[in-house]
Structure formats: C-alpha cells, structure tokens
Amino acid sequence: MSWTAPTTNDDGSPLTELASYRVYYGRSPSCPNWPLREVKSLTSRPASNQTFAFRLTGLIVGELYYIEITAVSSSLAESRCSIAASGRAHSP
C-alpha cells in the first residue's frame, strides 16, 4: 500500500513534528478499533506530494481488507482516521 504524506495538522497549520503513522486494518471499516501497525515516518516535515509505501504481511490471501491511516506527532497526538481504502490480500 502507499499514501501521500500529510503536510498539515488537522487545524490546517503546517506539520512540523510527524513521528509515525498508524496503519489500521481489518475486514470492516472501524478505525481506530482495528489491529494496527506502527510505521516510523522518514521525516518530521514531509514535502508536498511525498509518498510513503508499506507492505502489510500476515493477511489471509483472497480476503477483503479495509485500511485507514493516522499520523502521530512526536507528542503522541493522533490525527483523525483517513478515508478507508480496501483491497484483497494477495501473495507477494
């Protein structure tokens, strides 16, 4: 999966302390109540249109999964959940 890194906080101010992403996934959309994987950010201030890629492993091949992502600051403030994306798990 891949996504475009955020550049602003929920209030519209510039994002300056991005620490990580939380990738929530499950068989029905219900972020943030799913299992999650924490992914470190490559930078605390993402550039415009910077993309980030991550491979989710351990899923059941052929099953439909929903994925939502949040951004987490260095002070552990978490953004709202992204719009859900979905797809079927497949072998690498």
HELIX and SHEET records of a PDB file:
SHEET    1   A 2 SER A   2  THR A   4  0                                        
SHEET    2   A 2 THR A  51  ALA A  53 -1                                        
SHEET    1   B 4 LEU A  36  LYS A  40  0                                        
SHEET    2   B 4 LEU A  18  GLY A  26 -1                                        
SHEET    3   B 4 LEU A  64  SER A  73 -1                                        
SHEET    4   B 4 ALA A  85  ARG A  88 -1                                        
END                                                                             
